[in-house]
């Protein structure tokens, strides 16, 4: 019997969260929050590139993505990864499914053909192919939306984006909701499951877990509310 997306997430999310916490791809600290590039102090920091160090973890993520693709029952023609962190996972999935691979740059090259998308023919077009986008992290969703739009500009049909982890910020939900035509976002691991796994494993205590849950309610006001004002950029 075909698995549902929810069943796949329930199976794989705690395992991916455990690996991410152990490998410090996800780090949590409510007592000394991390400073993000924006200057805001946040109790979580994500670097999914650390997951690449372990072949078993890479295989786990690929297996989970492949299970989602099977559950969707959609005939994709091309797997596209976002540069740079989405590329290795898109490559693993494309190899597993024996499908063509492409990747989307954050901006076009400054020389040569100035390609924004690599892996296409000389015309730089998907020629109407159905494309599956692979991301590593969904934060505000801005970079993912740009990648979706780039694929569409290159004449690709894209209505699904898969990612390893999402912070679950409202900004990302709003960004995907605003796409027309729509593009369904599916993540293997969400923020609530990550916090629950961190609590169950003893990575954080109950008070820290509570504070982590409140961060989701007001991520950009959380630091100031807990005595960690943002650093003002000059």
Backbone torsions as a table, in degrees:
resi	resn	phi	psi	omega
1	UNK	NA	137.4	-178.3
2	UNK	-65.1	134.9	176.8
3	UNK	-76.3	147.4	172.8
4	UNK	-82.6	161.4	176.6
5	UNK	-59.0	-43.0	-179.1
6	UNK	-61.2	-41.0	179.7
7	UNK	-65.0	-39.4	177.8
8	UNK	-63.7	-45.1	178.4
9	UNK	-62.4	-42.5	179.4
10	UNK	-62.9	-33.3	-179.5
11	UNK	-75.9	-45.3	-170.7
12	UNK	-94.5	-31.0	-173.4
13	UNK	-56.9	-49.3	179.9
14	UNK	-62.8	-34.2	179.5
15	UNK	-69.1	-41.7	177.9
16	UNK	-67.6	-40.8	178.6
17	UNK	-60.5	-43.8	179.6
18	UNK	-59.4	-46.1	179.2
19	UNK	-65.3	-42.2	-178.3
20	UNK	-63.2	-40.1	178.9
21	UNK	-70.0	-41.8	-179.5
22	UNK	-66.7	-35.7	-177.7
23	UNK	-90.9	1.1	-179.2
24	UNK	62.2	27.6	169.1
25	UNK	-72.5	-28.5	170.3
26	UNK	-121.5	125.8	178.2
27	UNK	-122.7	140.4	-177.2
28	UNK	-125.9	136.9	176.1
29	UNK	-160.0	111.7	177.5
30	UNK	-90.0	-20.9	-178.0
31	UNK	-85.6	-25.4	178.0
32	UNK	-142.3	76.4	-173.3
33	UNK	-61.2	155.4	-179.7
34	UNK	-81.8	143.8	175.7
35	UNK	-91.7	117.3	176.8
36	UNK	-78.9	169.2	-179.1
37	UNK	-59.0	-26.9	179.1
38	UNK	-71.3	-13.5	-176.6
39	UNK	97.6	-12.4	-179.6
40	UNK	-78.4	145.5	176.8
41	UNK	-91.2	123.8	-175.4
42	UNK	-127.3	146.3	-177.4
43	UNK	-82.8	6.1	-179.4
44	UNK	-136.9	144.0	174.2
45	UNK	-137.0	133.2	-177.0
46	UNK	-119.9	132.6	172.9
47	UNK	-142.3	85.7	-176.8
48	UNK	-65.6	-11.1	177.6
49	UNK	-62.4	-25.9	178.4
50	UNK	-63.7	-25.8	-179.8
51	UNK	-65.8	-21.6	-178.3
52	UNK	-67.3	-20.0	-174.9
53	UNK	-68.8	-21.2	-175.1
54	UNK	-114.9	117.3	-178.4
55	UNK	-62.3	-33.2	178.8
56	UNK	-65.1	-37.7	179.0
57	UNK	-71.1	-40.1	175.5
58	UNK	-59.6	-42.7	-179.8
59	UNK	-65.7	-37.8	178.9
60	UNK	-61.7	-45.6	-179.9
61	UNK	-65.1	-43.4	178.4
62	UNK	-61.4	-42.9	179.0
63	UNK	-60.8	-41.8	179.9
64	UNK	-66.8	-44.7	177.5
65	UNK	-60.3	-42.9	-179.2
66	UNK	-63.3	-37.4	178.0
67	UNK	-64.5	-39.1	177.7
68	UNK	-64.8	-43.9	179.4
69	UNK	-59.5	-43.1	179.1
70	UNK	-63.3	-38.8	-179.5
71	UNK	-68.5	-31.6	-178.4
72	UNK	-69.9	-29.6	-178.9
73	UNK	54.5	44.4	177.0
74	UNK	-115.6	136.1	179.4
75	UNK	-86.4	92.9	177.0
76	UNK	-81.9	150.6	179.7
77	UNK	-106.9	-20.6	-173.5
78	UNK	-151.8	139.5	174.0
79	UNK	-103.3	123.2	-179.3
80	UNK	-115.6	128.8	176.2
81	UNK	-103.0	149.8	175.2
82	UNK	-88.5	138.8	179.0
83	UNK	-78.7	138.1	-5.4
84	UNK	-103.6	-23.9	-168.9
85	UNK	-71.4	-19.6	177.7
86	UNK	-82.8	-16.7	-174.1
87	UNK	-63.1	-49.6	-177.2
88	UNK	-62.0	-36.5	-179.6
89	UNK	-73.8	-35.0	173.9
90	UNK	-64.5	-38.5	179.2
91	UNK	-64.3	-46.1	179.3
92	UNK	-59.9	-43.9	-178.6
93	UNK	-67.3	-43.7	179.3
94	UNK	-61.9	-39.2	177.5
95	UNK	-64.9	-43.7	-178.7
96	UNK	-63.5	-40.6	-177.3
97	UNK	-91.8	-2.6	-178.9
98	UNK	54.8	56.1	-178.1
99	UNK	-125.1	157.5	175.1
100	UNK	-61.1	150.7	-177.7
101	UNK	-124.1	140.7	171.1
102	UNK	-140.3	169.1	172.8
103	UNK	-145.1	151.7	-174.0
104	UNK	-107.9	121.4	177.3
105	UNK	-75.6	158.6	175.1
106	UNK	-71.8	-25.7	174.6
107	UNK	-154.6	159.5	-179.2
108	UNK	-66.3	151.7	176.3
109	UNK	-60.8	149.6	-179.4
110	UNK	-88.9	7.5	-178.7
111	UNK	-147.0	178.1	177.7
112	UNK	58.8	-128.4	-178.7
113	UNK	-84.7	-3.9	177.9
114	UNK	56.3	41.7	-177.2
115	UNK	-64.9	139.2	170.7
116	UNK	-95.7	-31.1	178.2
117	UNK	-121.5	130.4	179.6
118	UNK	-106.0	149.0	177.6
119	UNK	103.4	4.1	179.2
120	UNK	-99.2	173.6	178.8
121	UNK	-73.1	-175.7	-175.6
122	UNK	-63.9	-20.8	179.4
123	UNK	-85.9	-4.6	178.2
124	UNK	65.1	26.0	-174.8
125	UNK	-121.9	144.7	171.0
126	UNK	-79.0	-11.5	177.1
127	UNK	54.7	43.2	175.5
128	UNK	81.2	7.4	178.8
129	UNK	-66.9	151.4	175.1
130	UNK	-86.5	122.0	-171.8
131	UNK	-112.4	137.6	173.7
132	UNK	-108.0	122.5	-178.4
133	UNK	-93.7	134.2	178.7
134	UNK	-114.6	121.2	177.6
135	UNK	-114.1	162.2	173.9
136	UNK	-97.5	-42.6	-174.3
137	UNK	-138.7	137.5	172.5
138	UNK	-109.8	113.0	176.6
139	UNK	-102.3	-97.3	174.8
140	UNK	-85.4	-12.6	178.3
141	UNK	90.3	-4.8	-174.8
142	UNK	-59.3	-47.4	-177.6
143	UNK	-68.9	-34.7	178.6
144	UNK	-66.5	-41.5	178.7
145	UNK	-62.5	-41.4	177.9
146	UNK	-61.3	-38.9	179.4
147	UNK	-67.1	-42.6	177.0
148	UNK	-58.8	-46.3	-178.8
149	UNK	-65.2	-35.4	178.6
150	UNK	-65.3	-41.2	177.6
151	UNK	-63.0	-42.9	179.5
152	UNK	-66.1	-37.7	177.3
153	UNK	-64.2	-26.5	178.8
154	UNK	-93.1	21.7	174.5
155	UNK	65.1	36.3	172.3
156	UNK	-102.2	145.2	174.7
157	UNK	-94.1	115.8	-175.9
158	UNK	-134.0	118.4	178.6
159	UNK	-133.9	12.5	175.6
160	UNK	-142.2	136.8	174.2
161	UNK	-130.4	126.6	177.4
162	UNK	-110.1	139.4	179.9
163	UNK	-137.3	157.5	178.9
164	UNK	-73.4	-49.0	-170.5
165	UNK	-143.0	145.3	174.0
166	UNK	-130.8	141.0	171.5
167	UNK	-73.0	-18.6	-179.9
168	UNK	74.2	28.0	-179.6
169	UNK	-72.8	145.7	-179.7
170	UNK	-60.2	-32.3	-179.5
171	UNK	-59.5	-38.3	-179.7
172	UNK	-70.4	-40.3	176.8
173	UNK	-60.1	-46.1	-180.0
174	UNK	-62.7	-40.0	-177.8
175	UNK	-63.5	-43.9	179.9
176	UNK	-72.1	-35.8	178.3
177	UNK	-62.9	-28.8	-176.4
178	UNK	-79.8	-11.9	-178.9
179	UNK	-68.5	137.6	178.3
180	UNK	-141.9	110.8	3.8
181	UNK	-67.6	163.7	-174.5
182	UNK	-71.1	158.5	175.4
183	UNK	-137.8	117.6	-176.4
184	UNK	-78.3	127.0	177.1
185	UNK	-98.5	128.0	176.1
186	UNK	-128.7	124.1	178.7
187	UNK	-113.5	146.0	178.6
188	UNK	-72.2	-38.5	-175.5
189	UNK	-129.5	130.4	175.7
190	UNK	-110.0	170.1	-173.5
191	UNK	-62.5	-43.2	-177.2
192	UNK	-63.4	-41.5	178.2
193	UNK	-66.1	-37.8	178.3
194	UNK	-61.9	-45.4	179.3
195	UNK	-63.9	-42.4	179.4
196	UNK	-62.5	-39.9	178.6
197	UNK	-67.8	-40.5	178.1
198	UNK	-62.7	-38.5	178.4
199	UNK	-69.9	-44.7	-177.8
200	UNK	-64.5	-32.6	-178.4
201	UNK	-84.6	-8.7	-177.6
202	UNK	85.5	7.8	177.7
203	UNK	-62.8	-37.0	175.8
204	UNK	-131.5	156.1	174.6
205	UNK	-89.5	-179.5	-173.9
206	UNK	-65.6	-36.9	179.6
207	UNK	-67.0	-41.2	177.4
208	UNK	-64.5	-40.1	177.7
209	UNK	-61.8	-40.2	178.2
210	UNK	-62.0	-44.8	180.0
211	UNK	-65.6	-36.0	177.0
212	UNK	-64.8	-38.2	178.5
213	UNK	-66.9	-36.2	179.9
214	UNK	-69.3	-26.3	179.3
215	UNK	-57.1	-39.0	-178.8
216	UNK	-60.7	-27.1	-176.2
217	UNK	-74.1	-31.2	-178.3
218	UNK	-154.2	71.2	-172.3
219	UNK	-59.2	-36.0	-176.3
220	UNK	-89.9	-5.9	173.7
221	UNK	-107.6	-7.9	-174.3
222	UNK	-61.4	-48.0	-176.3
223	UNK	-59.7	-49.8	-179.3
224	UNK	-61.5	-39.7	-179.2
225	UNK	-65.6	-21.9	-178.6
226	UNK	-113.0	20.6	173.5
227	UNK	87.8	19.0	-179.8
228	UNK	-127.9	79.9	-178.3
229	UNK	-65.5	152.9	178.8
230	UNK	-69.3	155.0	175.2
231	UNK	-84.7	125.7	-178.1
232	UNK	-79.8	124.8	178.9
233	UNK	-83.6	134.8	179.5
234	UNK	-89.8	NA	NA
